[in-house]
Amino acid sequence: MRLTPPLNLGLNIAMKEARPVVEAVERAGGISALAMALNVTPQAVWKWVHEQGRVPATRVLEVERVSGVPREQLRPDVFRRTEAAGE
């Protein structure tokens, strides 16, 4: 099921900030499914969505692997998209 604004996750943060983490949760099959895949508690994932609005930098690569959401979208402040050589 695709979540659309207003999210039924009840976000307390700006939608623009939370969108990549919300997309990762959706693609993974929900908060509990993502938590299980990452071996963290659903409460931890809930906190990323509702309070922090982003995935912790230490979890980005795992979330990318599980959800398919690129690291550059999850944490553009940490991972920058690189241009191919010569472009």
TIMAR-403040 format. One record per residue: x, y, z of N, C-alpha, C, O in turn. Coordinates in pm, whole numbers, padded with zeros to 5 digits, always signed. Layout:
XYZXYZXYZXYZ;...
// end
This chain:
+00084-00117+00000+00000+00000+00000+00089+00124+00000+00181+00134+00080;+00061+00215-00087+00138+00339-00100+00080+00445-00009-00040+00473-00014;+00163+00505+00074+00118+00612+00162+00127+00744+00088+00229+00775+00027;+00022+00823+00095+00022+00952+00029-00018+01059+00130-00086+01028+00228;+00023+01183+00108-00012+01289+00203-00163+01303+00216-00232+01290+00115;-00218+01330+00335-00143+01325+00459-00113+01181+00498-00199+01094+00490;+00008+01158+00540+00053+01024+00572-00021+00967+00691-00047+01038+00788;-00056+00840+00682-00117+00778+00798-00011+00733+00897-00041+00656+00988;+00112+00779+00880+00217+00757+00980+00215+00868+01084+00281+00857+01187;+00140+00974+01059+00127+01084+01155+00256+01160+01176+00296+01181+01291;+00322+01201+01072+00450+01270+01083+00440+01400+01160+00344+01476+01144;+00540+01427+01243+00547+01551+01318+00653+01644+01260+00686+01746+01320;+00706+01610+01144+00812+01691+01082+00770+01729+00941+00669+01680+00890;+00847+01815+00880+00815+01861+00745+00817+01743+00648+00909+01661+00649;+00716+01737+00564+00704+01628+00467+00827+01621+00376+00874+01512+00345;+00877+01734+00335+00992+01736+00244+01112+01665+00305+01181+01591+00236;+01138+01686+00432+01251+01623+00498+01233+01472+00513+01328+01396+00499;+01112+01430+00541+01086+01290+00573+01065+01203+00451+01071+01080+00462;+01041+01259+00338+01001+01180+00221+01094+01063+00190+01042+00953+00168;+01226+01077+00186+01309+00961+00153+01297+00847+00255+01293+00730+00215;+01290+00877+00382+01277+00771+00482+01139+00708+00475+01125+00587+00496;+01036+00787+00445+00902+00732+00429+00899+00639+00308+00839+00532+00314;+00963+00680+00199+00969+00595+00080+01040+00464+00112+00997+00358+00067;+01148+00470+00188+01220+00348+00226+01131+00255+00308+01131+00134+00287;+01055+00312+00400+00963+00232+00482+00858+00167+00394+00828+00048+00409;+00802+00244+00302+00700+00191+00212+00754+00077+00128+00692-00029+00118;+00871+00097+00067+00930-00006-00020+00967-00132+00057+00963-00242+00002;+01002-00115+00183+01041-00231+00264+00919-00308+00315+00933-00420+00365;+00801-00250+00304+00682-00318+00348+00627-00270+00481+00540-00335+00540;+00677-00157+00530+00628-00100+00654+00737-00089+00758+00848-00139+00741;+00703-00021+00866+00800+00002+00973+00850-00128+01033+00971-00145+01052;+00760-00220+01062+00802-00347+01124+00888-00430+01031+00986-00492+01074;+00853-00431+00902+00931-00509+00805+01072-00452+00789+01169-00528+00784;+01083-00320+00783+01216-00258+00771+01297-00284+00897+01415-00316+00890;+01233-00269+01012+01302-00295+01139+01355-00437+01144+01469-00460+01184;+01273-00533+01105+01315-00672+01108+01433-00696+01013+01529-00766+01049;+01427-00639+00894+01535-00656+00797+01666-00596+00846+01774-00644+00810;+01657-00490+00928+01777-00422+00977+01819-00470+01116+01922-00428+01168;+01738-00559+01174+01764-00609+01309+01767-00494+01411+01854-00488+01498;+01669-00404+01397+01648-00297+01494+01503-00304+01539+01424-00379+01481;+01467-00228+01639+01330-00228+01686+01242-00142+01595+01290-00047+01534;+01114-00177+01587+01023-00089+01513+01021+00052+01572+00999+00149+01499;+01043+00063+01702+01048+00195+01764+01162+00280+01709+01147+00401+01693;+01275+00217+01679+01388+00290+01622+01351+00345+01485+01378+00462+01455;+01289+00263+01402+01248+00309+01268+01141+00416+01280+01144+00515+01207;+01047+00397+01371+00943+00498+01394+01007+00633+01427+00963+00737+01379;+01109+00630+01509+01178+00753+01549+01244+00820+01428+01241+00943+01416;+01303+00740+01339+01363+00798+01219+01257+00872+01139+01283+00982+01088;+01139+00813+01127+01033+00873+01047+00970+00992+01117+00957+01099+01057;+00932+00975+01242+00852+01075+01310+00931+01186+01378+00883+01299+01385;+01047+01157+01428+01121+01257+01504+01242+01312+01428+01264+01433+01426;+01318+01224+01368+01442+01268+01303+01421+01307+01158+01490+01395+01106;+01328+01242+01091+01303+01272+00950+01409+01220+00856+01412+01256+00738;+01496+01136+00909+01601+01080+00824+01659+00955+00890+01641+00930+01009;+01728+00878+00808+01794+00756+00854+01930+00795+00913+01999+00879+00855;+01969+00736+01025+02103+00764+01077+02209+00727+00974+02196+00627+00903;+02313+00805+00966+02419+00781+00868+02476+00641+00878+02517+00583+00778;+02479+00586+00998+02534+00451+01017+02444+00342+00961+02488+00228+00949;+02320+00374+00927+02225+00274+00876+02189+00293+00730+02115+00213+00673;+02240+00398+00668+02200+00432+00531+02226+00319+00432+02138+00286+00353;+02343+00260+00435+02375+00155+00337+02284+00034+00352+02245-00027+00252;+02251-00001+00475+02159-00113+00499+02019-00080+00449+01953-00163+00386;+01973+00041+00476+01839+00083+00431+01835+00086+00279+01735+00047+00219;+01941+00133+00217+01949+00135+00071+01939-00007+00016+01867-00031-00081;+02009-00101+00077+02007-00241+00032+01868-00301+00044+01821-00370-00047;+01802-00275+00155+01671-00335+00181+01560-00269+00098+01472-00337+00046;+01566-00136+00086+01455-00063+00025+01477-00025-00121+01381-00004-00195;+01601-00015-00161+01631+00032-00296+01632+00183-00309+01657+00235-00418;+01607+00256-00201+01614+00402-00205+01761+00441-00200+01831+00403-00106;+01810+00516-00299+01953+00549-00305+02002+00627-00183+01930+00710-00128;+02124+00599-00144+02186+00666-00029+02188+00817-00045+02177+00891+00053;+02204+00864-00171+02208+01008-00195+02073+01075-00163+02068+01193-00129;+01966+00998-00174+01834+01052-00139+01810+01041+00011+01752+01130+00072;+01855+00932+00070+01835+00911+00213+01912+01012+00297+01860+01066+00394;+02036+01038+00258+02121+01132+00334+02207+01214+00238+02328+01190+00228;+02148+01311+00169+02227+01393+00076+02335+01474+00146+02429+01521+00082;+02322+01492+00278+02424+01565+00353+02549+01481+00376+02656+01535+00407;+02537+01350+00359+02650+01260+00381+02700+01202+00249+02821+01192+00227;+02608+01164+00162+02643+01101+00035+02606+01194-00079+02491+01239-00090;+02703+01223-00164+02679+01309-00279+02682+01224-00404+02762+01132-00417;+02592+01260-00497+02591+01192-00626+02717+01231-00701+02748+01350-00713;+02789+01133-00753+02912+01162-00827+02885+01153-00976+02809+01067-01022;+02946+01241-01049+02934+01243-01194+03035+01146-01254+03144+01128-01200;+02998+01084-01365+03089+00993-01433+03210+01072-01483+03198+01190-01518;+03325+01008-01487+03448+01076-01531+03431+01129-01672+03380+01061-01760;+03477+01253-01691+03474+01315-01823+03342+01382-01857+03327+01434-01967;+03246+01382-01768+03118+01448-01798+03112+01584-01739+03012+01655-01754;
// end
